[in-house]
């Protein structure tokens, strides 16, 4: 816990030691944006956080818009994560929206879907009342044809509703959508983390690096952090150089 302005700001561990070491964890009751390149490990990050949240006895929901829960269970097994024990005891729940999105796409052929564009409230509609942590992976599937103004309006409303319910949220945004709406989304969220792949300027080797872009009321590293996806999931290896 941190004392900020006389108020205690609780933290939720992410399960990624380097992040937890630098930040103490994600601020409870706040929304954090996670963006990154394809293959950078955004879903693994989300799963790792969801599982760690469940281990902290927080009712956690993982909303997936593109993969089904079987695929996510398989990914978890790759890292030796016992996801099933937490779904069995009710601490972790998966909500699949991929099938819903397919049916909506089919319906677009015959109805006016103007009012349905960017309906981010779909993500919150089925959340149990006792939800404390949610991972939304990802909202990019629901941003097609949105103008920047429409995205800001809908995204702000979603973040407001999550805050009102005191839900800690990790909101994942794919790279294509991020290029268009990232700067807009940054204004609304409490914190933002970017994961990416790049060529190391010193060794010339490809590597994955993480940038804690912002985290209000939190001390954050000024360096990029290199990370690996190994047998245990995401693991911070070291800091690289200053972002400046």
C-alpha positions, 0 to 999 in steps of 0.5 A, a space after each residue: 500500500 502507498 500513502 498518496 495525498 493522505 489516502 491509502 492506494 492499494 496495489 495488486 501484484 502483477 506476477 511479473 517481478 520486475 514490474 512489482 519491484 518498481 511499482 509495487 503493483 497496479 493501483 487498485 480500482 484503476 484502469 491500466 492500458 496495455 499496448 504492444 506489437 503482435 507477438 510481444 506477449 500481451 495475452 500472456 501478460 494479461 493471463 499472468 496478471 489475472 492468475 496472480 490477481 486470483 491468487 490474491 483472493 480477488 474475484 477476477 474476470 478475463 474477457 476475451 474477444 478473439 480467443 476461446 477459453 480453451 486456447 487460453 487454458 492451453 497457453 497457461 499450461 505451457 507455463 505450468 499455470 494451474 488456471 483450472 484450480 482458480 476457475 473451479 474455486 470461483 476466483 477466476 472466470 472467463 467470458 468469451 465474446 468472439 462468438 458474440 462478435 461473429 453473430 453481430 458481424 453476420 447481423 450487420 448485413 441486414 440491420 443498421 449497426 450505427 448505434 452498435 459501433 464501439 459498444 464497449 459496454 458489452 465488456 461490462 454487461 456480464 461482469 458479476 457484481 463482485 468482480 474486483 479485477 478484469 482483463 479485457 483482451 482486447 478492445 480493438 475488435 470493437 473499434 472498427 469505423 469509429 471516429 476519434 471522437 466516438 472512440 474517446 466518448 465510449 472509452 471514457 464511459 467504460 473507464 468511468 464505469 469501471 472506476 465507479 465499481 472500483 474494478 481494477 482493469 487491464 485493458 489490452 489494445 492491439 497494435 493496429 488500433 493503438 496506432 490510431 487511438 493510443 494517444 486518445 486512450 492515454 488521457 483516460 487511463 490511470 496508467 499505461 504499459 507498452 510492450 514491443 519487439 525491437 533490435 538492440 542498438 548495441 548488440 543488433 539482436 532482436 529483443 522484447 522491451 517494456 515501457 511503463 509509459 505512465 502510472 499516476 501516484 507511482 514511482 516508475 523506471 525511466 528506462 526501457 526494461 528488457 523481458 523474456 517469455 520463458 517457461 514461467 511466463 514473462 520475466 524482466 531481465 534488465 533495464 536498457 537505456 533511458 527513454 530520453 
